[in-house]
Amino acid sequence: MSQSFSPRMSPAECEARLRLHALPELGPRRFRKLLAAFDSAAAALSAPASAWRALGLPAACAEARRSAEVRERAAAALAWLDAPEHHLLMWDDPAYPGLLAELGDAPPLLFVAGDPGLLERPQLAMVGSRRASRPGLDCARSFARCLAGGGFVITSGLALGIDGAAHRGALEAGGKTVAVLGTGLGHIYPARHERLAAEIVECGGALVSELPLDCPPQASNFPRRNRIISGLSLGVLVVEASPSSGSLITARLAAEQGREVYAIPGSIHHPGARGCHQLIREGATLVESIEHILEALRGWQAPLPGAAEPGAPERQPHPLLDLLHAAPHSSEALAAASGWPLSEVLAALTELELEGRIAREGGRWVGRAD
């Protein structure tokens, strides 16, 4: 077996932890309780059932620990680790991400496909509606491009809508992105994002899950996944969400974990903006530009996207900038003058604003001098 787990841990102990992990009803806190009581997973597996009962653990756990099914699942996980890009991070390992380790219910182990080192780099989570509007998707993509270009790893949940747009935006910028799954890594969900998942790994990113490799989609696992998304990150940006969206769960978990929470406002008539407005009323930082995010994260000094550096090439001209330097325009007027679809104009305006090349004054866009 390749050393895709801690070199300080024996293969036997790794296999024992995988067996514990495969047990029914054994969550992170019970997993830690076992290790604290018996010093190792191997010792816990060989302890009498009465010792497990004394710890208040469900009878189903003690009964299943020696079953053929549990052994087979552990063996399958060990075989999965033979691939060069497959890794297993244990919660008591120095390589385990430090921010996540702070959580009281931090996952006892993480399966990682791709680069596990990314989990220690500064991350910003981006989440939002699965049924996002076109402007919302464009906004997520633009923000992710600029934030990834500014040095952040973009972390999201691989879901349809805002999550997928955030991953795509980071990849388009040549940046890194982490996808935290609510399924095992052997079950990419949704299926239409299988290609996106493969691109994330191919481009130096990572797929992460605390769930057994063969775990299929289960509704209860997606809120559980959200604590990892926020726990890995310095802050969470909610792009578009209804009040009932799971993204608000992620945002509230982030606040409980002491992370920054950001929300992008929208029209009062758009249902997808109401969740963001609710978060802002509850204290989230209202975000209109990338500077609002970077100002709040004073501990992380990232270069502003588009900021000139000594010897840096000049920024490329942009057709919309030519129009705006000539005269202020509304978004609709720009679409008419350029011949572009309004959705493309809105996406381009978002990116130009994030780069500091345009500003909104009196309801119209104006160009700034480069």
GIJO-V925609 format. One record per residue. N is the residue number from 1. PSI is psi as a letter, one per 30 degrees, with the letter a starting at -180 (* if undefined). Layout:
# GIJO-V925609
<<N | PSI> <N | PSI>>
This chain:
# GIJO-V925609
<<1 | k> <2 | l> <3 | i> <4 | g> <5 | a> <6 | k> <7 | f> <8 | f> <9 | k> <10 | l> <11 | e> <12 | e> <13 | e> <14 | e> <15 | e> <16 | e> <17 | e> <18 | e> <19 | e> <20 | e> <21 | f> <22 | f> <23 | k> <24 | k> <25 | g> <26 | j> <27 | a> <28 | e> <29 | e> <30 | e> <31 | e> <32 | e> <33 | e> <34 | e> <35 | e> <36 | e> <37 | e> <38 | f> <39 | f> <40 | l> <41 | e> <42 | e> <43 | e> <44 | e> <45 | e> <46 | f> <47 | l> <48 | l> <49 | e> <50 | e> <51 | e> <52 | e> <53 | e> <54 | f> <55 | f> <56 | g> <57 | k> <58 | k> <59 | e> <60 | e> <61 | e> <62 | e> <63 | e> <64 | f> <65 | f> <66 | g> <67 | l> <68 | e> <69 | e> <70 | e> <71 | e> <72 | e> <73 | e> <74 | e> <75 | e> <76 | e> <77 | e> <78 | e> <79 | e> <80 | e> <81 | f> <82 | f> <83 | k> <84 | f> <85 | g> <86 | k> <87 | l> <88 | k> <89 | k> <90 | k> <91 | f> <92 | g> <93 | k> <94 | f> <95 | f> <96 | k> <97 | k> <98 | e> <99 | e> <100 | e> <101 | f> <102 | f> <103 | k> <104 | f> <105 | h> <106 | k> <107 | k> <108 | f> <109 | l> <110 | k> <111 | k> <112 | k> <113 | j> <114 | b> <115 | j> <116 | f> <117 | f> <118 | f> <119 | f> <120 | f> <121 | l> <122 | k> <123 | k> <124 | k> <125 | k> <126 | k> <127 | l> <128 | a> <129 | k> <130 | f> <131 | h> <132 | l> <133 | l> <134 | e> <135 | e> <136 | e> <137 | e> <138 | e> <139 | e> <140 | e> <141 | e> <142 | e> <143 | e> <144 | e> <145 | e> <146 | e> <147 | e> <148 | e> <149 | f> <150 | g> <151 | f> <152 | k> <153 | k> <154 | k> <155 | k> <156 | a> <157 | g> <158 | g> <159 | l> <160 | l> <161 | b> <162 | e> <163 | e> <164 | e> <165 | e> <166 | e> <167 | e> <168 | e> <169 | e> <170 | e> <171 | e> <172 | f> <173 | f> <174 | g> <175 | a> <176 | k> <177 | k> <178 | k> <179 | k> <180 | k> <181 | l> <182 | g> <183 | l> <184 | l> <185 | f> <186 | f> <187 | i> <188 | k> <189 | k> <190 | l> <191 | e> <192 | f> <193 | g> <194 | e> <195 | e> <196 | e> <197 | e> <198 | e> <199 | e> <200 | e> <201 | e> <202 | e> <203 | g> <204 | g> <205 | a> <206 | k> <207 | k> <208 | k> <209 | k> <210 | f> <211 | l> <212 | k> <213 | e> <214 | g> <215 | k> <216 | l> <217 | k> <218 | k> <219 | e> <220 | f> <221 | f> <222 | e> <223 | e> <224 | e> <225 | e> <226 | e> <227 | f> <228 | e> <229 | e> <230 | e> <231 | f> <232 | f> <233 | l> <234 | f> <235 | l> <236 | k> <237 | j> <238 | j> <239 | e> <240 | k> <241 | k> <242 | l> <243 | f> <244 | g> <245 | k> <246 | f> <247 | e> <248 | f> <249 | e> <250 | e> <251 | e> <252 | e> <253 | e> <254 | e> <255 | e> <256 | e> <257 | g> <258 | g> <259 | l> <260 | k> <261 | k> <262 | k> <263 | k> <264 | k> <265 | l> <266 | a> <267 | k> <268 | f> <269 | f> <270 | j> <271 | e> <272 | f> <273 | f> <274 | e> <275 | e> <276 | e> <277 | e> <278 | e> <279 | e> <280 | e> <281 | e> <282 | g> <283 | g> <284 | l> <285 | k> <286 | k> <287 | k> <288 | f> <289 | l> <290 | f> <291 | e> <292 | e> <293 | e> <294 | e> <295 | e> <296 | f> <297 | i> <298 | f> <299 | f> <300 | j> <301 | j> <302 | k> <303 | k> <304 | k> <305 | k> <306 | f> <307 | k> <308 | k> <309 | l> <310 | k> <311 | g> <312 | k> <313 | l> <314 | k> <315 | k> <316 | k> <317 | l> <318 | k> <319 | e> <320 | e> <321 | e> <322 | e> <323 | e> <324 | e> <325 | f> <326 | e> <327 | l> <328 | k> <329 | l> <330 | l> <331 | e> <332 | e> <333 | e> <334 | e> <335 | e> <336 | e> <337 | e> <338 | f> <339 | g> <340 | l> <341 | k> <342 | e> <343 | e> <344 | e> <345 | e> <346 | e> <347 | e> <348 | e> <349 | e> <350 | e> <351 | e> <352 | e> <353 | e> <354 | e> <355 | f> <356 | g> <357 | f> <358 | l> <359 | l> <360 | k> <361 | k> <362 | h> <363 | g> <364 | l> <365 | k> <366 | k> <367 | k> <368 | l> <369 | k> <370 | *>>
